[in-house]
C-alpha cells in the first residue's frame, strides 16, 4: 500500500524507484490520477525542451541540463515554485525535490547567478557552522559544496567546550558556485526556469488556515506558472537600493559583476513589483540595511609586512559533511579537494580612525531612502539601476552581511521615508565601530576569494564611505599602504516582512501556500538563509503533496507521549504524519534550525537576525558534531534524506552507542592508567578508586584516542603477565572486550568516538538538562484550541488578549515565547488548555 501509514514515507518510495520522472510521479497515492493525467502534456513539453536545449554550459564549465526558458504565455503546473536562486532558494528547491515534488526554481540567467556568494567568501563559523552541519544531516547542499570549495578549514573556539565550537571554511567563490549548480542539475523533478517572477497569483479562500491562498506566479514575460505552494527567497532584491558615499542611490539588490549585470536588472525590476504585491496583501513590512567591504587587489598588498599575522588552516581539517568526516582513524580523516591557502590578519590604526571620524557620515548611515523619490509615489517597481562596481548576488541570493549595519523596524502605514533605526549590536560597519569605540584598533582579516583570483576580501571593513575616502582609509592599515581598490564597499537597503507574519513552518498566516525564506524574514547570513530554505522547501512540498495534512501537527495525546529523544530513534513510527515529523525537527530543544525559526516567528526581527550558540538553551546536547545523530532519522521520516544517507547516519549512531558502552566498561585504578597505560593526563582519584574512561573524559584535556591507546597497553601488559591457561577475571575480560569495541569503532569511524567522548564530557550536565526538558515539554506540548476567543477567558490583560489574538499560538510553548505575554497569562492558559483537553478526550483541538 502507498499511503500515510506506510512506515517508509511515500516520497521516499518515489525517489528510490529508479524509473523516469513520469513513472515516479505516477506512483503518488495521495493526490489522485486526475491531476496526473492533466499534467502529462506539459511534462512532455518539458522533456522535449530539455532534449532540444541539450546541455548548457556555464562560464565555469558546470553542466546544467534542466534549464528551461518559458517563452509561450501558457499555464504550467508544478507542486512548488521557488523564487530566487540564492542560498535559501537553492536549498528550498532541493529539499522540495528530495520529497518527490515537482519543483520550478525561477531565477534569471541561472548559469550565471545560481550559487553566487555575494559578500563574505566563507561558510560556517560560531553557531553558523552548526546550522551547516544540520543542513547536511538533512541531505542539504551547503555542507557538500562547502567541503568541495573550501580553501581553508578552521574550527573557531577550539580551545573552548565542544558545544560552542564552530567549524568554518574559506571558500573559492567560483568553485562553490560550480558545485551548487552541479548538485542542483542532478536533482530529479527540479526544473530551473530562466526568468524573473513579477507577481503572485492569489485566490480568495473563505475557509482554511489563512485569508487567501496562492495558486502560482506570473513571470516577467507574462507566462503564468501554477502551483499550490510558492517559496519566496528574494534576498536583498525587494526594493533593494545600494549606496556608496553621497552618490545617488541606485535601485538594485547588489552591485553586479559583468556576468550578473543583465540578470540583476531583470531581477530588480521584477522584485519591486513583487514587493508591491506583498504590501498590497497587507503584510507588515519594513526596511533593513547591511553592507559589504571594498574588494582589494592581492598583488598590491605587502604580504611580507611583519605586522601582518599569518593564519593557516587547521592541520587536521574538519569538514561540514558527515560523509566526509566519518572515516577511520584520529587525524586527517578529511583531505580537502582544493589547495589550501592561509589568510592574514592586520589592524586599523590611529590614522584610520581619524580619517573615518572626520569624513562626512554616509547617507546610508543616517537615514533610509526616500521611497517616493526612488520608487515612485505608487511604491511600485522602478527601473533597474546601472551596473556598478562590486561583485555579488543573483536573484534571491542572501547577502552575507558579515560586516553589515542595519536599519530595521516595521512600517504598517507606508510613508515617503523611514527614519534610521539604532545601529545593530552585531557586525557593525567601520563607521559605527569608530563612533561607538573611539580609540580602539579593530581587527581586519585579509581573506582570498579563490585560488585562481587576486581579489581579497578585507573582513571587518564594511563601509559606505566615498570611494576616495575608502582608499585613503585603507592605506593607513599595515600591509595596505599601496593597495589597489578593485571595488568600493557599499551599503544596501531592502524590504523585509515581519517574520511574526509566519507560522513556524515559514508559511504565511495571511496567504495559504505562500512561504518566505532568507533575508526577506529579517535574517542575515548565508547559513541562516539556507536553513530557512530547507524548512520552507520541505514544508511547501508537504502541503503540496499532503494538503492540509501537511500543516497539522500531532494532537495533544500523541505529543504528550513523544519524548525528547525521538530524534535518536532509527525511524519514526508509521502512524506519524508528515507534519508531526516536521514539528520534531523544529523543536527548540532539538536543533539550531528549530531555535532559528522559533525566534523569528515568535519574537520577530527588529534588526538583522544572526544565529548565536547563546540563543540555544540546550546547546550542550544540540551540538555541531552530533547533528546527524539528532536529525537524520527525522529527515528519513520526512523524506528529505535518502536511504543511502540514512544508512550512513544509522551506522554512525550505532557506533556512537557502542563507543559509549565501551568507555563505560573501561575501568582501572589511576596508577594503572598512568604507569601501565602511560596516560599522563590521568586525573587524580581520591581513596584509590577505579576510574572509568567516562570519568576521565569528563575532565578537560583528556583525549579519547589516548585513552584507547592506554587501554590497549594495559591489556597487552596483562596478557604478558598471565600464566599459561590462566582464565582472566570477569573484570579483566570486560576491560579487554571494551578495548576491542573501541578499537573497532576507531577503525570504522573515528568521529564516532569523538562524539561519544563529548557526551561523556557533558554527561553530568546532560542528565540534569534532560530532566529540565522533560518537565518543560510536559507543559509546552499542551495544545490551544485553534479558534479560541481570548476575550472570554478570565484573568487575561487586554494586552495579552491583543497579542494572543494576533499571533494565535498553537501550544503553550509557543505562547511562552511571545513578547509581551506575562507568566500569569501563561499559567491561566495552561490551566485552560488542560481543561479543554480533558473535555475533548485528547483529540486535536
C-alpha positions in Angstrom: 0.0 0.0 0.0 1.1 3.5 -0.7 -0.3 5.9 1.9 0.2 7.8 5.1 0.6 4.8 7.4 3.4 3.2 5.4 6.5 3.1 7.6 8.6 4.3 4.7 7.3 7.7 3.5 5.6 7.8 0.1 8.1 10.4 -1.1 11.0 8.0 -0.3 9.5 5.3 -2.5 9.1 7.8 -5.4 12.8 8.8 -5.1 14.1 5.2 -5.0 12.1 3.7 -7.8 14.9 4.5 -10.2 12.4 4.9 -13.1 11.8 8.1 -15.1 10.1 11.2 -13.9 6.8 10.1 -15.4 6.7 6.7 -13.6 7.9 8.1 -10.3 5.2 10.8 -10.2 2.5 8.3 -11.3 3.1 6.3 -8.1 1.8 9.1 -5.9 -1.0 7.8 -3.8 -2.2 10.9 -2.1 -3.0 13.2 -5.0 -5.1 11.1 -7.3 -4.6 10.3 -11.0 -6.8 13.1 -12.4 -4.2 15.7 -11.8 -1.5 13.4 -13.2 -3.4 13.0 -16.5 -3.8 16.7 -16.8 -0.1 17.3 -16.4 1.2 14.9 -19.0 1.1 17.4 -21.8 3.3 19.9 -20.1 5.6 17.2 -18.8 6.2 16.0 -22.4 6.9 19.6 -23.3 9.5 19.9 -20.5 11.2 16.7 -21.6 11.1 17.8 -25.2 12.6 21.2 -24.3 15.3 19.5 -22.3 16.2 17.4 -25.3 16.1 20.5 -27.6 18.2 22.7 -25.3 20.6 19.9 -24.7 23.4 20.5 -22.2 24.1 24.1 -21.3 27.5 25.0 -20.0 28.2 27.9 -17.6 31.3 30.0 -17.8 32.7 27.8 -15.0 32.0 24.6 -17.0 29.1 23.4 -15.0 26.7 21.1 -16.9 23.1 22.2 -16.2 20.8 20.1 -18.3 17.4 21.1 -16.7 17.4 24.8 -17.5 14.2 25.9 -19.3 13.2 29.3 -20.7 9.5 29.7 -20.9 8.6 31.8 -23.9 4.9 30.9 -24.6 2.4 32.6 -22.2 0.6 29.5 -21.2 -0.1 27.8 -17.9 2.3 25.3 -16.4 1.8 23.1 -13.3 4.2 22.4 -10.5 3.9 21.3 -6.9 6.3 24.0 -5.6 7.7 27.2 -7.2 10.8 28.7 -5.6 11.6 32.4 -6.4 15.3 33.1 -6.3 18.5 31.1 -6.7 20.4 32.2 -3.7 21.3 30.1 -0.6 17.7 30.0 0.6 16.3 29.3 -2.8 18.7 26.5 -3.8 18.1 24.7 -0.5 14.4 25.1 -0.7 14.2 23.8 -4.3 16.5 20.9 -3.5 14.5 20.0 -0.3 11.2 20.0 -2.1 12.6 17.9 -4.9 14.0 15.4 -2.5 10.5 15.0 -1.1 9.3 14.0 -4.6 7.6 17.2 -5.5 7.8 18.7 -9.0 9.7 22.0 -8.5 10.3 25.1 -10.6 13.3 27.2 -9.4 12.8 30.6 -11.1 15.8 32.9 -11.4 17.1 35.0 -14.4 20.3 33.6 -16.1 20.7 30.8 -13.7 24.0 29.6 -15.2 25.5 33.0 -14.2 23.8 33.6 -10.9 22.8 30.4 -9.0 25.2 29.7 -6.1 26.7 33.2 -6.1 28.4 34.2 -2.8 27.6 37.8 -2.7 29.5 39.0 0.3 32.0 37.2 2.6 33.6 34.2 0.8 33.2 31.8 3.7 30.8 29.2 5.1 30.2 28.4 8.8 31.5 30.0 12.0 30.3 30.2 15.5 26.7 28.8 15.6 26.6 29.2 11.8 28.7 26.0 11.4 26.1 24.1 13.5 23.4 25.2 11.0 25.5 23.9 8.1 26.0 20.6 9.9 22.2 20.4 10.4 21.6 21.2 6.8 23.9 18.4 5.8 22.2 16.0 8.3 19.0 16.6 6.3 20.8 15.9 3.0 21.1 19.6 2.0 23.6 21.1 -0.3 25.7 23.7 1.6 27.9 21.3 3.6 28.8 19.3 0.5 29.5 22.4 -1.6 31.5 23.9 1.3 33.8 20.9 1.6 34.3 20.8 -2.2 35.1 24.5 -2.4 37.0 25.1 0.9 40.4 26.6 0.6 41.0 26.9 4.4 39.3 25.0 7.2 39.3 26.1 10.8 37.3 25.3 14.0 36.6 28.5 15.8 36.6 28.5 19.7 38.7 25.3 19.5 40.1 25.9 23.0 36.6 26.1 24.5 34.0 23.4 25.1 32.8 21.3 22.2 29.2 22.7 22.4 30.3 26.2 21.4 32.9 25.4 18.7 32.2 26.5 15.2 33.5 24.8 12.0 34.3 27.4 9.4 35.9 27.3 5.9 37.1 29.9 3.5 35.6 29.4 0.0 36.7 29.6 -3.5 33.7 31.6 -4.9 33.9 30.1 -8.4 34.3 26.5 -7.2 31.4 26.9 -4.7 29.1 28.3 -7.4 30.1 25.5 -9.7 29.4 22.8 -7.1 26.0 24.2 -6.1 24.9 24.2 -9.8 26.2 20.7 -10.3 24.2 19.4 -7.3 21.0 21.1 -8.5 21.4 19.8 -12.0 21.3 16.2 -10.6 18.0 16.9 -8.7 15.2 14.8 -10.1 11.9 16.7 -10.6 13.6 20.1 -10.5 13.2 22.5 -13.4 15.2 25.7 -13.4 13.3 28.4 -15.2 15.3 31.3 -16.7 13.0 34.2 -15.8 12.0 36.5 -13.0 8.8 36.5 -11.0 6.8 39.7 -11.4 3.7 38.9 -9.3 1.9 36.2 -7.3 -1.3 34.7 -8.4 -3.7 34.7 -5.4 -7.2 33.5 -4.9 -9.6 34.2 -2.0 -10.4 31.4 0.4 -13.3 31.6 2.9 -12.2 28.6 4.9 -8.9 27.2 6.0 -5.8 28.4 7.7 -5.5 31.8 6.1 -7.5 34.5 4.4 -6.4 33.6 0.9 -4.1 31.2 -1.0 -1.5 31.3 -3.6 -2.1 29.5 -6.9 1.0 30.4 -8.9 3.3 33.2 -10.2 3.4 35.5 -13.2 6.8 35.8 -14.9 8.2 38.9 -16.4 7.3 37.7 -19.9 3.6 37.3 -19.0 3.7 33.5 -18.5 1.8 32.1 -15.6 3.2 29.1 -13.7 0.6 27.3 -11.5 1.4 25.6 -8.2 -0.3 25.2 -4.8 2.8 26.5 -3.0 5.3 29.2 -3.6 8.5 29.9 -1.7 9.8 33.5 -1.9 13.6 33.8 -1.4 14.4 37.2 -2.9 17.2 38.2 -0.6 18.0 41.9 -0.7 16.2 42.4 -4.0 12.8 43.6 -2.6 13.1 47.3 -3.3 16.8 46.9 -3.0 18.8 50.2 -3.0 22.6 50.4 -3.0 24.5 53.4 -1.7 28.2 54.4 -2.0 29.0 57.7 -0.2 26.9 60.6 -1.2 26.3 59.2 -4.7 22.6 59.0 -5.7 21.0 55.7 -4.5 20.8 53.1 -7.2 17.8 50.7 -7.4 19.4 47.3 -7.2 19.8 44.3 -4.8 23.5 44.5 -5.2 26.2 46.0 -7.4 26.5 43.4 -10.2 29.5 41.9 -11.9 29.9 41.8 -15.7 28.3 38.3 -15.7 25.3 39.3 -13.5 24.6 42.8 -14.7 21.7 41.9 -17.1 20.0 39.3 -14.8 20.4 41.6 -11.8 18.5 44.3 -13.7 15.8 41.8 -14.6 15.5 40.6 -11.0 15.5 44.1 -9.6 12.5 45.2 -11.8 10.5 42.1 -11.1 11.3 42.2 -7.3 10.0 45.7 -6.9 6.7 44.6 -8.4 6.6 41.6 -6.1 7.3 43.9 -3.1 4.3 46.0 -4.1 2.1 42.8 -4.1 3.3 42.0 -0.6 2.4 45.4 0.7 -1.0 45.3 -1.1 -1.6 41.9 0.6 -1.4 43.5 4.0 1.9 42.1 5.2 3.6 44.1 7.9 6.9 45.1 6.3 9.9 47.3 7.0 13.4 48.2 5.8 16.7 46.8 6.8 20.2 47.5 5.7 23.5 45.8 5.6 26.9 46.5 4.0 30.0 45.0 2.5 33.7 46.0 2.5 35.7 47.1 -0.6 37.5 44.4 -2.6 41.2 44.6 -2.9 43.9 43.5 -5.4 46.0 40.9 -3.7 49.1 41.7 -5.8 49.1 45.2 -4.3 49.2 44.0 -0.7 52.6 43.7 1.1 52.3 40.2 2.4 55.8 40.3 3.7 55.0 43.0 6.2 55.9 41.7 9.6 52.9 43.4 11.2 50.6 41.0 9.3 49.8 37.8 11.2 49.6 34.6 9.1 46.6 32.5 9.9 46.9 29.0 8.4 44.1 26.4 8.5 43.9 23.5 10.9 46.4 20.7 10.5 43.5 18.2 10.6 40.6 19.9 8.7 37.1 19.4 10.0 34.6 19.1 7.2 30.9 20.1 7.1 29.5 17.0 5.5 29.3 14.0 7.8 30.1 11.6 5.0 33.5 13.4 4.6 34.4 13.2 8.2 33.1 9.7 9.1 36.3 8.0 8.3 38.7 5.7 10.2 41.4 7.0 12.5 42.2 10.0 14.6 43.6 12.7 12.3 43.4 13.7 8.7 40.2 11.8 8.1 39.2 14.6 5.6 41.5 15.8 2.9 40.2 18.9 1.1 39.9 18.8 -2.6 41.0 22.3 -3.3 44.5 23.7 -2.5 44.8 25.2 1.0 46.0 28.7 1.4 46.4 31.0 4.5 44.6 34.2 5.5 46.3 37.1 7.1 45.3 39.5 9.9 46.1 43.2 10.3 44.6 46.0 12.3 43.3 49.5 11.9 45.5 52.4 13.2 45.0 55.8 14.7 45.2 57.3 11.3 42.5 55.0 10.1 40.2 56.3 12.9 41.0 59.9 12.2 40.0 59.6 8.5 36.8 57.7 9.2 35.8 60.0 12.1 36.5 63.2 10.1 34.7 62.1 7.0 31.1 63.2 6.5 28.7 60.4 7.6 27.4 58.4 4.7 23.7 58.8 3.9 23.4 55.1 4.3 24.4 55.5 8.0 22.0 58.4 8.6 18.5 57.5 7.2 16.7 55.3 4.8 16.0 56.0 1.2 13.2 58.4 0.2 10.8 55.9 -1.4 8.8 58.3 -3.4 11.9 59.7 -5.0 13.4 56.4 -5.8 10.5 54.1 -6.5 7.7 56.5 -7.4 4.6 57.5 -5.4 2.8 54.2 -6.1 5.5 52.4 -4.2 5.7 50.0 -7.2 8.5 48.8 -9.3 11.2 51.0 -10.7 13.7 50.8 -13.4 16.8 48.9 -12.6 20.0 50.8 -11.8 23.0 50.8 -13.9 25.8 48.3 -13.4 28.2 49.1 -10.6 31.5 48.1 -9.3 31.0 45.3 -6.8 30.7 41.6 -7.1 27.8 39.8 -5.6 24.5 38.3 -6.0 21.8 36.8 -8.1 18.1 36.9 -7.8 17.4 35.5 -4.4 21.0 35.4 -3.2 21.4 36.0 0.5 23.8 38.9 1.4 26.2 37.5 3.9 26.0 40.7 5.9 29.0 39.6 7.9 30.1 43.2 8.4 26.8 44.9 7.9 24.8 47.6 9.5 21.0 47.6 9.9 18.0 49.8 9.6 15.1 47.8 10.9 11.6 48.4 12.1 8.2 47.6 10.9 6.2 50.1 8.9 2.5 49.3 8.7 1.5 52.6 7.2 3.9 53.2 4.3 5.3 56.7 4.3 7.6 58.5 2.0 10.6 57.7 4.1 11.6 55.5 7.0 13.9 57.0 9.7 17.1 55.2 10.6 16.9 52.7 13.4 19.6 52.3 16.0 22.8 50.6 14.9 23.0 46.9 15.3 24.6 45.1 18.2 26.4 42.7 15.9 28.6 43.2 12.9 28.7 47.0 12.8 30.2 48.9 9.9 33.6 50.5 10.3 31.9 53.9 10.7 29.8 52.6 13.5 32.7 50.9 15.3 34.8 54.1 15.2 31.8 56.1 16.6 31.0 53.5 19.3 34.5 52.5 20.3 36.8 55.5 19.9 40.5 55.0 20.4 40.4 51.2 19.6 42.2 49.3 17.0 40.0 46.9 15.0 40.9 43.5 13.6 40.9 43.1 9.8 41.1 39.7 8.1 42.5 39.6 4.6 40.7 36.7 3.0 41.4 35.5 -0.5 38.3 34.9 -2.6 39.7 31.9 -4.5 42.7 30.0 -5.7 42.7 31.5 -9.2 42.0 35.1 -8.4 43.9 38.0 -6.9 40.7 39.5 -5.3 41.0 39.9 -1.5 38.1 40.4 0.9 39.0 42.6 3.9 36.7 41.2 6.5 35.9 43.8 9.2 36.0 46.9 6.9 32.4 47.1 5.8 31.6 50.7 4.9 29.7 53.0 2.6 32.1 56.0 2.6 33.1 57.9 -0.5 35.4 55.8 -2.7 38.2 58.3 -2.3 37.8 58.2 1.4 37.8 54.4 1.4 41.1 54.3 -0.5 42.7 56.8 1.9 41.5 54.9 4.9 42.8 51.5 3.6 46.3 52.9 3.0 46.6 53.7 6.7 46.4 49.9 7.6 49.6 47.9 7.8 50.3 45.9 4.6 47.8 48.0 2.6 49.9 51.2 2.1 50.0 50.7 -1.6 46.7 48.8 -2.0 44.7 49.0 -5.2 40.9 49.1 -4.6 39.1 47.0 -7.2 35.5 47.8 -6.0 34.4 50.1 -3.2 32.4 49.0 -0.2 28.7 49.9 -0.3 25.5 49.7 1.7 22.3 48.1 0.6 18.8 48.7 1.9 15.9 46.4 1.2 12.4 45.4 2.3 11.6 42.6 4.7 8.5 41.1 6.1 7.9 40.9 9.8 8.6 37.2 10.4 5.8 37.1 13.0 3.6 37.0 10.0 4.7 33.4 9.5 3.9 30.1 11.1 6.7 28.0 12.4 6.9 26.2 9.0 7.6 29.7 7.4 4.2 29.6 5.7 2.4 33.0 5.9 -0.6 33.3 8.1 -2.4 35.5 5.6 -2.0 33.5 2.5 -2.0 29.7 2.4 0.7 28.1 0.4 3.0 31.1 0.4 6.3 30.6 2.2 9.2 33.0 2.9 12.8 32.1 3.5 16.0 34.0 3.8 16.6 37.7 4.2 13.0 38.5 3.4 12.4 37.3 7.0 14.9 39.7 8.6 17.9 37.4 8.9 21.5 37.9 7.8 24.0 35.3 6.6 24.2 32.5 4.1 23.7 29.8 6.7 20.6 31.3 8.3 19.1 31.7 4.8 20.0 28.1 3.7 18.5 26.7 6.9 15.2 28.5 6.3 15.3 27.3 2.8 15.3 23.7 3.9 12.4 24.2 6.2 10.3 26.2 3.8 11.0 23.9 0.9 10.2 20.8 2.9 7.0 22.4 4.4 5.9 23.6 1.0 6.3 20.2 -0.6 4.4 18.7 2.4 1.5 21.0 1.8 1.5 20.4 -1.9 1.6 16.6 -1.5 -0.5 16.1 1.6 -2.7 19.2 1.5 -3.9 20.3 5.0 -2.5 17.1 6.5 0.9 18.7 5.7 0.1 21.5 8.1 -1.4 19.7 11.1 0.8 18.6 13.9 0.2 15.8 16.4 -2.8 16.0 18.6 -2.4 16.6 22.4 -2.4 12.9 23.3 0.3 12.0 20.8 2.5 15.0 21.5 2.5 14.2 25.2 3.6 10.7 24.6 6.7 11.8 22.5 9.9 12.1 24.5 12.7 14.5 23.8 14.9 11.7 22.3 12.5 10.9 19.5 15.1 12.2 17.0 17.5 9.4 18.0 15.2 6.6 17.1 16.1 4.8 13.8 12.8 5.9 12.3 9.6 7.4 13.5 6.5 5.2 13.9 4.5 4.5 10.7 1.4 6.4 12.0 3.4 9.6 12.4 2.2 12.3 10.0 4.5 14.4 7.8 3.7 17.4 9.9 4.5 15.7 13.2 8.0 14.9 11.9 8.4 18.5 10.8 7.3 19.5 14.3 10.0 17.2 15.8 12.6 18.9 13.5 11.6 22.4 14.6 11.6 21.9 18.4 13.9 24.3 20.1 15.5 21.5 22.2 16.3 19.5 19.1 18.1 21.8 16.6 19.6 25.2 15.9 17.2 25.3 13.0 14.3 25.0 15.4 15.7 27.9 17.5 16.1 30.0 14.4 12.6 29.7 13.1 11.0 29.8 16.6 12.9 33.1 17.4 11.8 34.6 14.1 8.2 33.6 14.1 7.6 34.3 17.8 9.8 37.3 18.5 10.3 39.0 15.2 13.5 40.8 14.0 14.0 44.4 14.8 17.5 44.1 13.4 19.1 41.6 11.1 18.9 38.3 13.0 22.1 36.3 13.4 22.4 32.9 15.0 24.5 32.5 18.1 25.0 29.5 20.3 23.9 31.6 23.3 20.4 31.6 21.8 20.2 27.7 22.1 19.1 26.8 25.5 20.0 23.1 25.0 23.4 23.6 23.3 25.1 21.0 25.5 23.1 18.3 23.7 22.4 20.2 20.5 26.0 20.4 19.1 27.5 20.6 15.6 29.2 17.2 15.8 26.0 15.2 16.6 23.7 16.9 14.1 23.3 13.7 12.1 22.5 11.7 15.3 19.8 14.2 16.2 18.2 14.9 12.8 18.9 12.3 10.1 16.2 9.9 11.4 13.7 12.8 11.3 14.9 13.6 7.8 14.1 10.0 6.8 10.6 10.2 8.2 10.1 13.4 6.3 11.5 12.0 3.1 14.3 14.5 3.0 17.1 12.0 3.5 17.9 9.3 1.0 18.2 5.6 2.0 21.9 5.7 1.4 22.4 8.8 3.6 20.1 7.4 6.2 22.1 4.1 6.4 25.3 6.0 7.0 23.7 8.0 9.7 22.2 4.9 11.3 25.6 3.2 11.3 27.2 6.3 13.0 24.5 6.3 15.7 25.2 2.7 16.4 29.0 3.3 16.6 28.5 6.2 19.0 26.3 4.0 21.2 28.9 1.2 21.1 31.6 3.7 22.0 29.7 4.9 25.0 29.3 1.3 26.2 33.0 0.6 25.7 34.0 3.8 27.6 31.7 2.9 30.5 33.4 -0.6 30.8 37.0 0.7 30.8 37.8 0.9 34.5 41.2 0.8 36.1 43.0 2.4 39.0 44.7 5.8 38.4 48.0 4.1 39.0 47.4 1.6 36.1 46.2 4.3 33.8 49.2 6.4 34.5 52.0 3.9 34.9 51.0 0.9 32.8 48.9 2.8 30.2 51.3 5.7 30.1 48.3 8.1 30.2 49.9 11.3 31.5 46.6 13.2 31.6 45.0 10.8 34.1 43.2 12.8 36.8 43.8 12.1 40.4 41.1 9.9 42.1 40.6 10.0 45.8 40.9 6.9 48.0 42.4 4.8 45.2 39.0 4.2 43.5 38.8 2.8 40.0 38.5 5.4 37.2 36.4 4.7 34.1 37.2 6.2 30.8 33.9 8.2 31.2 35.2 9.6 34.4 38.4 10.8 32.8 36.7 12.2 29.7 34.5 14.3 31.9 37.7 16.2 32.7 39.1 18.6 30.2 42.2 17.9 28.1 41.8 14.1 28.1 41.9 12.8 24.5 39.7 9.7 23.9 42.2 8.3 21.4 44.9 8.4 24.1 42.5 6.6 26.5 42.0 3.8 24.0 45.8 3.6 23.4 46.4 3.4 27.1 43.7 0.7 27.5 45.4 -1.3 24.7 48.8 -1.1 26.6 47.1 -2.3 29.8 45.6 -5.3 28.0 48.9 -6.2 26.5 50.7 -5.9 29.8 48.0 -8.1 31.5 48.5 -10.8 28.8 52.3 -10.8 29.2 51.9 -11.4 32.9 49.3 -14.1 32.6 50.2 -17.7 33.4 49.6 -20.3 30.7 45.9 -21.4 30.5 45.0 -18.8 33.1 41.4 -17.6 32.8 41.1 -13.8 33.1 38.9 -12.4 35.8 35.4 -11.1 34.7 36.7 -7.6 35.3 39.8 -8.1 33.1 37.7 -9.8 30.4 35.2 -6.9 30.4 38.1 -4.4 30.1 39.6 -6.4 27.2 36.3 -6.6 25.4 35.7 -2.9 25.9 39.1 -2.1 24.4 38.3 -4.2 21.4 35.0 -2.5 20.9 36.7 0.9 21.0 39.4 -0.1 18.5 36.7 -1.4 16.2 34.9 1.9 16.4 38.0 3.9 15.5 38.7 1.5 12.6 35.1 2.2 11.3 34.7 5.9 12.2 37.0 7.9 14.4 34.4 10.8 14.6 32.0 8.4 16.4 34.5 8.1 19.3 34.9 11.9 19.4 31.1 12.3 19.6 30.8 9.7 22.3 33.6 11.4 24.3 31.8 14.7 24.1 28.7 13.1 25.5 30.9 11.8 28.4 32.3 15.3 28.9 28.8 16.8 29.3 27.1 13.8 30.9 26.7 15.3 34.4 25.1 18.4 32.8 23.1 16.4 30.2 21.3 14.4 32.9 20.2 17.5 34.6 19.2 19.1 31.3 17.2 16.1 30.3 15.1 16.3 33.5 14.5 20.0 32.8 13.5 19.4 29.2 11.1 16.6 30.2 9.4 18.8 32.8 9.2 21.7 30.4 7.9 19.6 27.5 5.1 18.2 29.6 3.7 21.7 29.8 4.9 23.2 26.5 3.3 20.4 24.4 -0.2 21.3 25.7 -2.3 22.5 22.7 -4.5 25.5 22.5 -7.8 25.5 20.5 -7.4 26.9 17.0 -10.3 29.3 17.2 -10.2 30.2 20.9 -11.8 33.5 21.9 -9.3 35.0 24.3 -11.7 37.8 25.3 -13.9 35.1 27.0 -11.1 33.7 29.2 -10.8 35.4 32.6 -7.6 36.6 34.0 -6.0 37.9 30.8 -5.0 41.6 30.4 -6.1 43.5 27.4 -2.5 43.5 26.1 -2.4 39.7 26.5 -5.6 39.3 24.5 -4.4 41.6 21.7 -1.1 39.7 21.4 -2.7 36.3 21.5 -5.4 37.1 19.0 -2.7 38.5 16.6 -0.3 35.6 16.8 -2.6 32.6 17.6 -0.1 30.4 19.3 -0.7 26.7 18.8 0.9 25.4 22.0 1.8 26.7 25.5 5.5 26.5 24.5 4.9 29.0 21.6 2.8 31.1 23.9 5.6 31.5 26.4 8.0 32.8 23.8 5.7 35.7 22.6 6.9 39.1 23.6 4.5 40.9 25.9 2.7 37.8 27.3 3.1 37.6 31.1 3.9 34.5 33.1 0.5 34.9 34.8 -1.2 34.7 31.4 0.8 31.6 30.5 -0.4 29.9 33.7 -4.1 30.9 33.0 -3.9 29.4 29.5 -2.1 26.3 30.7 -4.9 25.6 33.0 -7.4 26.4 30.2 -5.6 24.0 27.8 -5.7 21.2 30.3 -9.4 21.7 31.0 -10.3 21.7 27.3 -8.0 18.8 26.6 -9.7 16.7 29.3 -13.2 17.5 27.9 -12.1 16.6 24.4 -10.6 13.3 25.5 -7.2 14.1 23.9 -8.5 14.9 20.4 -6.8 17.5 18.3 -8.2 20.9 19.3 
